[in-house]
Amino acid sequence: MADFRPRLITLDGRNDEWKDIDGSEFPLRPALDPDTDHEYSVGQTTVKAFHDG
C-alpha cells in the first residue's frame, strides 16, 4: 500500500515545457476502490501527452 502525496510528475522533470500543452483532468481515486465517494479531496490529476511526428 502506498500513501498518496500530491505533486507534479513529469518524465523529464521539465514542467515549464508542458505549460502550453492541453491536458485532460480526472478525479483522484484509489485504484482498489475507485468509487466517487472515495475520491481524494486535494483536487484532480491532469494527464498530458504530446506526439511530434
C-alpha positions in Angstrom: 0.0 0.0 0.0 1.3 3.4 -1.0 0.4 6.8 0.5 -0.9 9.5 -1.8 1.3 12.6 -2.0 0.1 15.4 -4.3 2.9 16.7 -6.6 3.8 17.4 -10.2 5.2 14.4 -12.1 6.9 14.6 -15.5 9.0 12.1 -17.3 11.9 14.6 -17.8 11.3 16.9 -14.8 10.8 20.0 -17.0 7.4 21.3 -16.0 7.8 24.6 -18.0 7.9 22.7 -21.3 4.3 21.4 -20.8 2.6 24.7 -19.8 1.2 25.2 -23.4 0.0 21.6 -23.9 -3.7 20.9 -23.2 -4.5 18.1 -20.8 -7.4 16.0 -19.6 -8.4 16.3 -15.9 -9.5 13.3 -13.9 -10.6 13.0 -10.2 -8.1 11.2 -8.0 -9.4 7.9 -6.7 -7.8 4.9 -5.0 -7.1 2.1 -7.5 -8.5 -0.6 -5.3 -11.8 1.3 -4.5 -12.5 3.8 -7.3 -16.0 4.8 -6.2 -16.8 8.5 -6.3 -17.3 8.6 -2.6 -13.6 7.7 -2.1 -12.1 10.5 -4.2 -9.1 12.3 -2.7 -10.1 15.8 -1.6 -6.9 17.6 -2.8 -8.1 18.1 -6.4 -7.7 16.4 -9.7 -4.9 14.9 -11.8 -4.1 16.3 -15.2 -2.7 14.0 -17.9 -0.9 15.5 -20.9 0.7 13.8 -23.9 2.5 15.2 -26.9 3.5 13.5 -30.1 5.7 15.2 -32.6 6.0 13.2 -35.7 
